[in-house]
Amino acid sequence: MARDPRYDVLFEPVKIGPVTARNRFYQVPHCNGMGRGYPSSMAEMRRVKAEGGWAVVCTEEVEIHPSGDNSPWAGGRLWDDQDIPILARMCDGIHEFGSLAGIELNHSGRMAANRYSREAPLAPSPIPVSSHDPVQARAMDKSDIRALRAWHRAAALRAQRAGFDVVYVYAGHHLSTIAHFLSRRHNHRSDEYGGSLENRARLFREVLEDTIEAVGDTCAVAVRFSVDELLGPDGITRDGEGRELIEMLGELPDLWDVNISDWANDSATSRFKSEGFQTDYISFVKSVTTKPVVGVGRFTSPDTMVSLIKNGIVDFIGAARPSIADPFLPRKIEEGRPEDIRECIGCNVCVSGDQHFVPIRCTQNPTMGEEWRRGWHPDRIAPKASDKSVLIVGAGPAGLEAARALGERGYQVTIADEADRAGGRVAQEARLPGLSEWGRVADHRLYRISQMANVDLFCESEMTAATITEFGADHVVLATGSTWTRDGRGRANPAGIAVLEDKHILTPDDIMSGAAPEGPVVLFDDDHYYMGGLIAEKLRNAGHDVTLVTPATEVSAWTVDTLEQHAIQSRLMALGVGIVTAHNMTGLSDGAATLRCIYSGQTRQIVCSTFIPVTMRMPRDDLARALRKLDNPPPFAVIGDALAPGTIAAAVHAGHQFAREFGEPPADGVSFRRELIELGQWPAT
Amino acid sequence: MPRDSRYDILFEPVQIGPVTAPNRFYQVPHCNGMGHQYPSSMAEMRGVKAEGGWGVVNTEEVEISHTSELSGVIESRLWDDADIPVLAKMVDKIHAHGALAGIEPAHLGAGAANNYSREIPMGPSARPIDLMEPVHTRAMDKADIRAFRKMHVDAALRSKKAGFDIIYVYAGHDMTTLMHFLSHTRNDRTDEYGGSLENRVRLLREVLEDTKEAVGDTCAIAIRLAVDELKGEDGISAKVQGREIVEMLAELPDLWDVNVSGWENDSAPSRFSEEGFQNDYIRFVKSVTSKPVVGVGRFTSPDTMVSMIKGGVMDLIGAARPSIADPFLPKKIAEGRIEDIRECIGCNICVTGDFLCAPMRCTQNPTMGEEWRKGWHPERIAPKSADESVLVVGAGPAGLEAARALGQRGYDVTLAEAGNKVGGRVAVESDLPGLSQWRRVADYREYQISQMPNVNLYLNSALTAEQVLEFEADHVAIVTGSKWAANGIGRTNRLAIPTIADATILTPDDICAGKPATGPVIVFDDDYYYMGGLMAEKLRMEGHEVTYVTPAADVSHWTHNTMEQGRIQTRLMELGVNIVPLHNLVGIDADSVELACMYTDRRQTLACRTLVPVTMRDPVAKLFREITTAQDGAERAGPRSLSLIGDCLAPGTIAAAVYGGHRYARELGEPPFDGVPFRRELPLLAAD
């Protein structure tokens, strides 16, 4: 189908200094947990985005020197010529599809503890590094500043050699030495690099000029700059120094890539921010410079994109997360099938990969990070290997994805769910406060399935071992999910929590199904992801007296890895939820919960009329057990939460994996490709 | 010098199944943050230990399958044949010195999130994994148990192929599936692998038998077992189940490597446990088995080691940390120079490498992890490149190490210290509660220097810029340390905390110097390592009312990485220190401070007569600046080089200071580095 002409503006080429982007879709730099550590995985992921229509595809931040060493974070690295081949591989893949390759060179200064290089970190003024490592950055003297400029210049030249078309100077997210120099809070210098904004911007200007001089003849030189830190008068603001700086340097770079800082603000989740949340902060930029402007805001709607261009907010639609959830987003618009777009749900599971130093994952796109190592493509899948039919029991995220992907392969698929609508846990959880966009996981798959003649979905269809057998499918998939346990069993209490009388106990499943608590509620969060905090929020919103108890030292502790922890705990405190951290819950009797300090072992009691354990989930495996008892059960597999409860991302991945592997020869040994470290010679030759 | 004959017993060979250890020094498996990620660094580090006389040198835990992996934590890996060369390189390094190479294959079960492979972890029962990750294990069925046993057999066969002499079966530290099966709180199975202890031991026995059958003809099969979890009746204990397990399997393995669990108990720091702290738990083992027994206890004294053997506690002196602090410990005993031993101080900085997924470091041994990439050897150093003199100003950890290593190179070294004793911050901090062993950093170096005619130490010798220049040394190193800031600037407050003039503020330096505090005392910890917690502990023990305030969620937050956090916070709570986490300190008045919640910014006021801010340290570089100024335009030539080293360059750990001093000594007179100052090994790009 031809694209809708109203989207034509998105496909206009845009000149960026000496190079030209073929359209307005711009993948801004984003981390991915692969980088230098899993180089072909990284390169192929970027290549697939170029194939999917992104006109500019950038790296993550790329270290330029061992004194800015972010190990173990697996970002990019360009310390010397040894690092060029990895990045050249990425460029080659991007160029295959006529896209431009961009690189975000960075010296991290006090953001890097230099754990691997063991060099002393550098900063405008002496300050501890940003992590809690017992390391302080030293103040840079003039020779250090000269060295930093030389490193940037050398890295720009190496980037040019690797084949990059767009070379960044990075002053965003508080993550670079250049950004630290700009900041009044970090820069206490009294020389010409400190004091006035002009002085604090001096290093930025110098590096920009150096980079233009070094590679500006063939490469566009871009700037990434946070125009507002959301710190009010203590920080850079769009009305204050954010604007002044762009006025100062407006025409110097070939492109302005602007956003808000810090990273948690820039990559805010859908639980806290909507599409386009940055627009008000960055809309002034185009009035100050004639150079093309890139902005982000988790844009997935082509109509919103068009309005941003037409209203003169940005020239390029910047995207990190939407390009992860759907690397083929531009192509789907171009091919007149915008309804096929797999929209980002804003959960930030992608960020958790980087935080754990492992390859990125995505809830919506199970092929993310798997492009090279498993050969999974986000828009292509092998045709079926046989004419077998498949019955899938359970239309949650795993079941729906399995059905969709099997359907794409051409299998005859029937998917049955006992509920009155599909989606499983996604349908339930999307109704929790702030999670409505999570419904997209089901929406995308339901739409795709609805377009397939070979996939039939039946709701309100509870299956038993007998009806499954009777159905007669060649293969059965059990994707029946999991249920939250009622007995408090989990990490802190492996044998469960002693309950001395029949108390009012509700699980998250009960609450999501509409059950109401009585009296003061004690919620015990031994799960540490979002559920405990959300149930507390929901009940508090409904007016209940709620205390959240957790053995961790913070609420929803794992959400540090999705950049949400601060926002979650702040919200619960603002709502008036009682919070008791660093305590285990060891018993429940006489209207009181017994809490035990994880350090001192001291116990105390708090009033509890309704107890909500959020501790672990049990797989719903009764169908599997029933099938196993049959004399001649049909071949079946258990996938997703029904096998082992995890994230929605894990469930979708499991569904996809099943569909990919169905009918294929089983993998023997390690089921994906690896690139191992090449052993050096010893002694040196 | 020949070795003292009373230590002869330590050098007796010990038969371990089909192989023979050349002596009783046994480097037990230990992590190192290098493993599969920095393979030649790992291999060379192990090789140096063999060179230093350890009769057995083991790997860290080695993942045996992609279905149980710890990424991004860096261990070793033996998923398939592709991983053999890295481990074979390690084996070759060890064999080159006549030592035995051991490997610890491990399946981590609920201890691993499989964040890289994305496989579902498995264990005896369906549970959330131990890490705080949104991942559950699935319960292993019979097919899984068969697959699990095969993984171990495959790993054993690959280990043999790589050349290993000793192959472990690992049921320790509450970290492996085999130990999870043993635990009645983790294993609620109703089949023959759950229930009675005999049933719970079944899998361990099977894997032992499988391994023995697969490779036992040429390789020794060792078992690593935690005989006590220090959990009383809730866990395995040396008196009950620990003993019963050893009794059940007594003669099956060729060697018993026994310890206490979890890891934070096994590798307890000197702040909380003494040398030999595990003896009472493990001494029963030798009475139950005739097989050789390895035990650990951070042993650095050869006399203690001898008594361990003679007292029948163990047959082999196990060591992880002492072998890190001094890879040449056995050789020094063998050569009759035990006073040269660089004793482990028990700070657990080594452990942080593993936790932070970076190559290991050591406070005492600055060459640890640098053997391959920088070519640093713990005992050898290049001779001086010129007949030059060096003036080192400041005898703290960096200055002492610089002087020692320069002295070893043959330079003419003068070490000037303003105070009346050496050690700098080490001398001060080792007087704090529990840190007395940290003094070894200074003691070792002071002794070494005392043996060098070319190094002269002068105490009570504060120098001015003029005196430094008059001294006319060829090279001057300024090593004047740092001072704790009094203005509250740090991570959370980038500008000074607003202060009323007559507030009483004492820094940790003031407290350590004996300045009296008056209560109530507020300790504000924006530093997160040990100092804030120690200030609170010391002042509370002196009887003051103490409140500890920190923007972090717990006390001494970074000590999670040294496995001390739980003990530190517990101790403070037991002492009655009031703890206010998740608050910044935003205002200081004469008799109160204002705190702000990190989330809501809600303010509260606390009474305070003495504030102890523990936020950051200011480098003491005044002398350096004065020398630079004095030299500007001076006619006198001045030194060929003037350098800042250690905390006066950038305050950090004692380990970083020692490293800074060592690096200065290594690099003096050598051609400067252009580019990356060490060798690297990168991933080999696939052909397609």
Chai-1 contact restraints between the chains, C-beta under 6 A:
chainA,res_idxA,chainB,res_idxB,connection_type,confidence,min_distance_angstrom,max_distance_angstrom,comment,restraint_id
A,P39,B,P683,contact,1.0,0.0,6.0,A-B,restraint_1
A,P39,B,L685,contact,1.0,0.0,6.0,A-B,restraint_2
A,S40,B,A686,contact,1.0,0.0,6.0,A-B,restraint_3
A,P66,B,V676,contact,1.0,0.0,6.0,A-B,restraint_4
A,S71,B,A358,contact,1.0,0.0,6.0,A-B,restraint_5
A,P72,B,G72,contact,1.0,0.0,6.0,A-B,restraint_6
A,P72,B,C357,contact,1.0,0.0,6.0,A-B,restraint_7
A,P72,B,A358,contact,1.0,0.0,6.0,A-B,restraint_8
A,W79,B,V676,contact,1.0,0.0,6.0,A-B,restraint_9
A,D80,B,G675,contact,1.0,0.0,6.0,A-B,restraint_10
A,D80,B,V676,contact,1.0,0.0,6.0,A-B,restraint_11
A,R115,B,L356,contact,1.0,0.0,6.0,A-B,restraint_12
A,R115,B,A358,contact,1.0,0.0,6.0,A-B,restraint_13
A,Y116,B,A358,contact,1.0,0.0,6.0,A-B,restraint_14
A,A120,B,L649,contact,1.0,0.0,6.0,A-B,restraint_15
A,A120,B,A650,contact,1.0,0.0,6.0,A-B,restraint_16
A,P128,B,G490,contact,1.0,0.0,6.0,A-B,restraint_17
A,P128,B,R491,contact,1.0,0.0,6.0,A-B,restraint_18
A,P128,B,M616,contact,1.0,0.0,6.0,A-B,restraint_19
A,H132,B,Y528,contact,1.0,0.0,6.0,A-B,restraint_20
A,H132,B,H557,contact,1.0,0.0,6.0,A-B,restraint_21
A,H132,B,W558,contact,1.0,0.0,6.0,A-B,restraint_22
A,P134,B,Y529,contact,1.0,0.0,6.0,A-B,restraint_23
A,P134,B,T653,contact,1.0,0.0,6.0,A-B,restraint_24
A,V135,B,G652,contact,1.0,0.0,6.0,A-B,restraint_25
A,Q136,B,A650,contact,1.0,0.0,6.0,A-B,restraint_26
A,Q136,B,P651,contact,1.0,0.0,6.0,A-B,restraint_27
A,R138,B,L649,contact,1.0,0.0,6.0,A-B,restraint_28
A,R138,B,A650,contact,1.0,0.0,6.0,A-B,restraint_29
A,R185,B,R494,contact,1.0,0.0,6.0,A-B,restraint_30
A,H356,B,G72,contact,1.0,0.0,6.0,A-B,restraint_31
A,H356,B,N115,contact,1.0,0.0,6.0,A-B,restraint_32
A,F357,B,G72,contact,1.0,0.0,6.0,A-B,restraint_33
A,V358,B,S71,contact,1.0,0.0,6.0,A-B,restraint_34
A,V358,B,G72,contact,1.0,0.0,6.0,A-B,restraint_35
A,V358,B,N115,contact,1.0,0.0,6.0,A-B,restraint_36
A,V358,B,Y116,contact,1.0,0.0,6.0,A-B,restraint_37
A,G490,B,P128,contact,1.0,0.0,6.0,A-B,restraint_38
A,R491,B,P128,contact,1.0,0.0,6.0,A-B,restraint_39
A,P494,B,T185,contact,1.0,0.0,6.0,A-B,restraint_40
A,H528,B,M132,contact,1.0,0.0,6.0,A-B,restraint_41
A,Y529,B,P134,contact,1.0,0.0,6.0,A-B,restraint_42
A,T553,B,A553,contact,1.0,0.0,6.0,A-B,restraint_43
A,T553,B,D554,contact,1.0,0.0,6.0,A-B,restraint_44
A,E554,B,A553,contact,1.0,0.0,6.0,A-B,restraint_45
A,A557,B,M132,contact,1.0,0.0,6.0,A-B,restraint_46
A,W558,B,M132,contact,1.0,0.0,6.0,A-B,restraint_47
A,Q569,B,Y599,contact,1.0,0.0,6.0,A-B,restraint_48
A,S570,B,Y599,contact,1.0,0.0,6.0,A-B,restraint_49
A,M573,B,Y599,contact,1.0,0.0,6.0,A-B,restraint_50
A,M573,B,T600,contact,1.0,0.0,6.0,A-B,restraint_51
A,Y599,B,Q569,contact,1.0,0.0,6.0,A-B,restraint_52
A,Y599,B,T570,contact,1.0,0.0,6.0,A-B,restraint_53
A,Y599,B,M573,contact,1.0,0.0,6.0,A-B,restraint_54
A,S600,B,M573,contact,1.0,0.0,6.0,A-B,restraint_55
A,M616,B,P128,contact,1.0,0.0,6.0,A-B,restraint_56
A,L643,B,R138,contact,1.0,0.0,6.0,A-B,restraint_57
A,A644,B,I120,contact,1.0,0.0,6.0,A-B,restraint_58
A,A644,B,H136,contact,1.0,0.0,6.0,A-B,restraint_59
A,A644,B,R138,contact,1.0,0.0,6.0,A-B,restraint_60
A,P645,B,H136,contact,1.0,0.0,6.0,A-B,restraint_61
A,G646,B,P134,contact,1.0,0.0,6.0,A-B,restraint_62
A,G646,B,V135,contact,1.0,0.0,6.0,A-B,restraint_63
A,T647,B,P134,contact,1.0,0.0,6.0,A-B,restraint_64
A,G669,B,D80,contact,1.0,0.0,6.0,A-B,restraint_65
A,V670,B,H66,contact,1.0,0.0,6.0,A-B,restraint_66
A,V670,B,W79,contact,1.0,0.0,6.0,A-B,restraint_67
A,V670,B,D80,contact,1.0,0.0,6.0,A-B,restraint_68
A,E675,B,P683,contact,1.0,0.0,6.0,A-B,restraint_69
A,E675,B,A686,contact,1.0,0.0,6.0,A-B,restraint_70
A,I677,B,P39,contact,1.0,0.0,6.0,A-B,restraint_71
A,I677,B,E681,contact,1.0,0.0,6.0,A-B,restraint_72
A,I677,B,P683,contact,1.0,0.0,6.0,A-B,restraint_73
A,E678,B,E681,contact,1.0,0.0,6.0,A-B,restraint_74
A,E678,B,L684,contact,1.0,0.0,6.0,A-B,restraint_75
A,L679,B,P39,contact,1.0,0.0,6.0,A-B,restraint_76
A,G680,B,S40,contact,1.0,0.0,6.0,A-B,restraint_77
A,G680,B,E681,contact,1.0,0.0,6.0,A-B,restraint_78
A,W682,B,S40,contact,1.0,0.0,6.0,A-B,restraint_79
